[in-house]
């Protein structure tokens, strides 16, 4: 089970009785800030990355590739929606709409790049 809140402090009752209220408040605040502000996810090694985009790819090539991928995603979702009816069809076709909208933004960005 995943807990939303961090573990309680490791103070025993005897330790807490010997500390003053201000130091306990400071320690609690520090723990809360560390929990919410620091990234607790372990670093992901490059060898486990599914798709690694090389640093040498320029912006125009990356946008062109993204446009092609969005076109394929839209076509796949459209085909998947054709065999459905009711709410599942509406959900798949809403994905088609979102993909087409994202593709339009990418294509608009490409048009702006080629003008310069």
Secondary structure, 3 states (H helix, E strand, C coil): CCCCCCCCCCCCHHHHHHCCHHHHHHHHHHHHHHHHHCCCCCCCCHHHCCCCCCCCCCHHHHHHHHHHHHHHHHHHHHHHHHCCCCHHHHHHHHHHHHHHHHHHHHHHHHHHHHHC
